[in-house]
Amino acid sequence: MTAAPLTFRRARIGDLPAIIAMLADDALGSAREDPALPPNPRYTAAFAAIEHDANQFLAVAERGGEPVGCLQLTFIPGLSRQGMWRGQIESVRIAAAARGQGLGRAMFEWAIGQCRRQGCGLVQLTTDRARPDARRFYESLGFEATHDGMKLSLDL
């Protein structure tokens, strides 16, 4: 039996529980996400902000009418590199039951295509050092670790 085709679309508020569940479904995510229902109001507020920002695209990969993956694209205008736009890919997740089927590669091909259509000259991402398999995957797609990322956690 052939698997249903993979489609990509903008996330809808009804997708939020599935997206949160995917974000929470690993060792790192389980410690920092809250998959309880109804969703924490901070998630719904963030969803609204993303939805209303023209430079944000919260994407869902869907197969057979079910969300099987998600990622967030941010289109960043900048002055450096002669005013070049950048595409930032974050929060990439594949549902546990759909892993190992090539969905990650398909999602990245789609996301990079979206960045090209937006006029981005560069696509960037960050990955946690605790995810060596993810890093190898990104490198297999042609991403290079050219910069060191740094973060400062702020108390909320």
SERO-4910 file (N, C-alpha, C, O; in steps of 0.05 Angstrom, whole numbers):
BEGIN
 pado doro    nc1    nc2    nc3   cac1   cac2   cac3    cc1    cc2    cc3    oc1    oc2    oc3
  Met    A     17    -23      0      0      0      0     18     25      0     37     26     15
  Thr    A     12     44    -17     27     69    -19     18     88      3     -6     92      8
  Ala    A     38    102     15     31    121     36     18    145     23     23    152      0
  Ala    A      0    158     38    -13    182     28      8    204     23     29    204     36
  Pro    A      3    221      4     22    242     -3     26    261     21      8    266     37
  Leu    A     50    272     22     57    292     42     50    319     32     58    326      9
  Thr    A     35    335     47     29    362     40     38    381     61     41    374     84
  Phe    A     42    406     53     51    427     72     31    449     71     20    456     50
  Arg    A     26    461     94      7    483     96     14    500    121     29    491    139
  Arg    A      2    523    121      4    540    145    -11    527    168    -34    518    164
  Ala    A      0    528    192    -13    516    215    -39    532    222    -40    556    218
  Arg    A    -58    517    232    -83    529    242    -84    525    272    -71    508    283
  Ile    A   -100    542    285   -101    540    315   -109    512    324   -100    503    345
  Gly    A   -125    498    308   -132    470    316   -109    451    315   -111    429    326
  Asp    A    -87    458    302    -63    442    301    -46    445    326    -28    429    330
  Leu    A    -52    465    342    -34    471    364    -29    448    383     -6    443    390
  Pro    A    -49    432    391    -43    409    409    -23    389    396     -6    379    410
  Ala    A    -27    384    370     -9    365    357     19    376    355     39    362    358
  Ile    A     22    402    349     48    415    347     62    414    374     85    406    376
  Ile    A     48    421    395     59    421    422     68    392    430     89    389    441
  Ala    A     51    373    423     58    345    429     84    337    415    101    323    427
  Met    A     88    346    389    113    339    375    136    353    388    158    342    391
  Leu    A    133    378    397    154    393    410    163    380    436    186    381    444
  Ala    A    144    367    450    149    355    476    159    327    474    167    315    494
  Asp    A    159    315    450    164    286    447    193    279    443    200    266    424
  Asp    A    210    288    461    238    279    462    249    287    489    236    302    505
  Ala    A    273    279    495    285    284    522    287    314    528    280    322    550
  Leu    A    295    330    509    297    359    514    269    372    516    264    387    534
  Gly    A    252    365    497    225    378    496    208    370    520    193    386    530
  Ser    A    211    346    530    195    337    552    201    353    578    184    355    595
  Ala    A    225    364    579    232    380    602    224    410    600    224    424    620
  Arg    A    217    419    576    212    447    573    185    454    561    177    477    560
  Glu    A    170    434    551    144    439    539    122    429    557    127    413    575
  Asp    A     98    439    552     74    432    568     52    422    550     37    438    539
  Pro    A     50    396    546     30    385    527      2    383    539    -16    371    526
  Ala    A     -3    394    562    -29    392    575    -51    405    558    -45    424    543
  Leu    A    -75    395    560    -98    406    546   -117    418    567   -121    406    588
  Pro    A   -129    441    561   -125    457    537    -96    469    538    -84    470    559
  Pro    A    -87    478    515    -59    489    514    -55    513    532    -73    529    536
  Asn    A    -32    514    544    -24    536    560    -29    562    545    -22    563    521
  Pro    A    -40    582    557    -45    607    542    -21    620    530    -23    636    511
  Arg    A      3    614    540     27    625    527     31    614    499     40    628    481
  Tyr    A     23    589    495     24    577    468      4    591    449     11    598    426
  Thr    A    -20    595    459    -40    608    441    -32    637    435    -37    646    413
  Ala    A    -21    651    454    -11    678    449     11    678    429     12    695    411
  Ala    A     30    659    431     52    657    412     42    650    384     51    661    365
  Phe    A     22    632    383     10    625    357     -2    649    344      2    654    320
  Ala    A    -17    665    359    -29    689    348     -8    709    338    -12    721    317
  Ala    A     13    712    353     35    731    344     47    721    318     53    737    300
  Ile    A     53    695    317     64    683    292     45    687    269     53    695    247
  Glu    A     20    681    273      0    683    252     -3    711    241    -10    714    217
  His    A      1    731    257     -3    759    249     23    772    239     22    796    233
  Asp    A     45    758    238     70    769    229     76    759    201     80    735    198
  Ala    A     77    777    182     81    768    154    108    755    150    111    741    129
  Asn    A    127    758    168    153    745    165    156    719    180    178    708    183
  Gln    A    133    709    189    133    683    203    115    663    188     94    671    177
  Phe    A    123    638    188    107    617    175    110    592    192    131    579    191
  Leu    A     89    586    208     89    561    223     77    540    205     53    541    198
  Ala    A     93    521    197     84    501    177     78    474    190     91    466    209
  Val    A     58    461    178     52    434    186     55    416    161     46    423    139
  Ala    A     69    394    165     70    373    144     48    353    151     45    344    174
  Glu    A     31    347    132      8    331    136      8    307    118     15    309     94
  Arg    A     -1    285    128     -4    260    112    -30    247    120    -35    242    144
  Gly    A    -47    243    101    -73    230    106    -90    247    125   -105    236    141
  Gly    A    -87    273    124   -103    291    141    -93    294    169   -105    308    185
  Glu    A    -70    282    175    -59    284    202    -32    298    202    -16    293    185
  Pro    A    -28    316    221     -1    329    224     20    309    231     17    294    251
  Val    A     41    307    215     63    288    220     90    303    224    110    290    231
  Gly    A     90    329    220    114    345    224    107    374    226     86    383    218
  Cys    A    126    390    236    122    418    238    150    432    238    170    420    244
  Leu    A    149    457    230    173    474    232    164    503    230    142    509    221
  Gln    A    181    521    240    175    549    238    196    563    221    220    559    225
  Leu    A    187    578    201    204    594    184    201    623    192    179    633    196
  Thr    A    224    636    194    225    665    199    241    677    176    263    668    171
  Phe    A    230    697    164    243    712    142    254    737    154    239    754    164
  Ile    A    281    740    154    295    762    168    307    781    148    326    773    134
  Pro    A    298    806    148    311    826    131    337    835    145    338    835    170
  Gly    A    357    842    130    381    851    143    397    870    125    393    870    100
  Leu    A    414    886    137    431    904    121    456    891    112    467    897     91
  Ser    A    467    872    128    492    859    121    488    843     95    466    835     88
  Arg    A    510    838     82    510    823     57    493    837     36    478    825     21
  Gln    A    495    864     36    482    881     17    451    879     18    438    878     -3
  Gly    A    441    878     42    412    878     46    399    851     42    375    849     36
  Met    A    415    830     45    405    803     40    385    794     61    389    799     85
  Trp    A    364    781     53    345    768     71    355    740     78    369    727     62
  Arg    A    348    731    102    356    704    111    330    689    119    310    701    127
  Gly    A    331    664    115    310    646    125    320    632    149    342    620    149
  Gln    A    305    632    171    313    618    196    293    595    199    269    599    200
  Ile    A    303    571    202    286    547    207    290    539    236    312    534    245
  Glu    A    267    536    250    268    529    278    245    509    284    227    505    268
  Ser    A    247    498    308    225    480    319    217    458    300    193    453    295
  Val    A    237    445    288    232    423    269    226    398    285    242    390    302
  Arg    A    203    386    280    196    361    293    181    343    274    166    352    256
  Ile    A    185    317    278    170    296    264    156    280    285    168    273    305
  Ala    A    131    273    280    116    256    299    130    229    302    140    219    282
  Ala    A    131    219    326    146    194    331    138    171    312    156    157    302
  Ala    A    113    168    306    104    146    289    112    150    260    111    131    244
  Ala    A    121    174    252    128    180    224    158    183    220    167    189    198
  Arg    A    174    179    241    203    182    238    215    160    221    204    138    220
  Gly    A    237    166    208    251    146    192    239    141    165    246    121    152
  Gln    A    222    159    155    208    155    130    216    177    109    203    179     88
  Gly    A    237    193    115    245    213     96    230    239     99    233    257     82
  Leu    A    213    242    119    197    266    122    214    290    128    208    312    118
  Gly    A    235    287    144    252    310    151    264    322    126    265    346    123
  Arg    A    275    305    109    287    315     84    266    329     67    272    350     56
  Ala    A    243    317     65    222    330     49    213    357     61    209    376     46
  Met    A    212    358     87    205    383    100    226    405     95    219    428     89
  Phe    A    251    397     96    273    417     91    273    425     62    278    449     56
  Glu    A    269    407     44    268    415     16    245    435     11    249    455     -3
  Trp    A    222    430     23    200    449     21    207    476     34    203    497     22
  Ala    A    218    475     58    225    500     73    246    516     58    243    541     56
  Ile    A    266    503     47    287    518     32    274    530      7    282    552     -1
  Gly    A    256    516     -6    242    527    -29    226    552    -21    225    571    -36
  Gln    A    213    551      2    198    575     12    217    598     16    211    621      9
  Cys    A    241    593     26    261    614     31    270    626      4    272    650      1
  Arg    A    274    609    -16    281    619    -43    259    637    -54    264    658    -64
  Arg    A    234    628    -52    211    643    -62    209    671    -48    200    690    -60
  Gln    A    217    671    -23    216    696     -7    240    714    -14    240    738     -6
  Gly    A    259    704    -30    282    721    -37    305    719    -18    323    736    -19
  Cys    A    305    699     -1    327    696     18    352    687      3    351    670    -15
  Gly    A    375    697     12    401    689      0    415    669     18    437    660     10
  Leu    A    404    663     41    417    646     60    396    633     78    376    646     85
  Val    A    399    608     85    381    594    104    398    586    128    420    574    124
  Gln    A    389    591    151    404    585    176    386    571    196    361    572    194
  Leu    A    399    557    214    385    544    236    403    541    259    428    544    257
  Thr    A    392    534    282    408    527    305    400    499    313    377    490    307
  Thr    A    418    484    325    411    458    336    425    454    363    448    464    366
  Asp    A    412    442    381    423    437    407    446    418    406    445    398    391
  Arg    A    467    423    420    490    405    420    483    377    430    497    358    424
  Ala    A    461    375    445    452    349    454    438    332    433    428    311    438
  Arg    A    437    343    408    424    329    386    444    323    364    442    334    342
  Pro    A    464    305    368    484    300    348    472    288    322    482    293    300
  Asp    A    451    272    325    438    261    301    426    283    283    428    282    259
  Ala    A    414    303    296    403    325    281    425    340    267    421    348    243
  Arg    A    447    344    280    469    359    267    479    343    242    484    355    221
  Arg    A    482    317    245    490    301    222    470    303    199    478    305    176
  Phe    A    445    303    206    424    306    186    426    333    171    425    334    147
  Tyr    A    429    354    187    431    381    174    456    383    157    455    395    135
  Glu    A    478    371    165    502    371    149    497    355    123    508    362    102
  Ser    A    481    334    124    476    318    100    459    334     80    459    328     56
  Leu    A    446    355     90    430    373     72    447    395     61    437    411     44
  Gly    A    472    397     70    490    418     60    494    441     79    509    460     73
  Phe    A    482    441    103    486    461    123    514    458    134    524    436    138
  Glu    A    527    481    140    554    481    151    554    496    177    540    517    180
  Ala    A    569    486    197    572    500    222    593    522    220    616    517    227
  Thr    A    585    545    209    604    567    204    606    587    227    625    602    228
  His    A    587    587    245    586    606    267    579    591    293    568    569    292
  Asp    A    586    603    315    578    593    341    554    609    350    555    634    351
  Gly    A    533    595    358    509    609    368    512    611    398    524    595    412
  Met    A    500    632    409    501    637    438    472    645    446    458    658    430
  Lys    A    465    638    470    439    645    481    442    656    509    460    648    524
  Leu    A    424    673    516    422    683    544    393    678    553    375    691    542
  Ser    A    389    661    572    362    656    582    354    678    601    369    687    618
  Leu    A    330    688    597    319    709    614    297    697    631    281    681    622
  Asp    A    297    706    657    276    696    675    250    708    667    248    733    664
  Leu    A    229    692    664    203    701    657    185    701    681    161    709    679
***
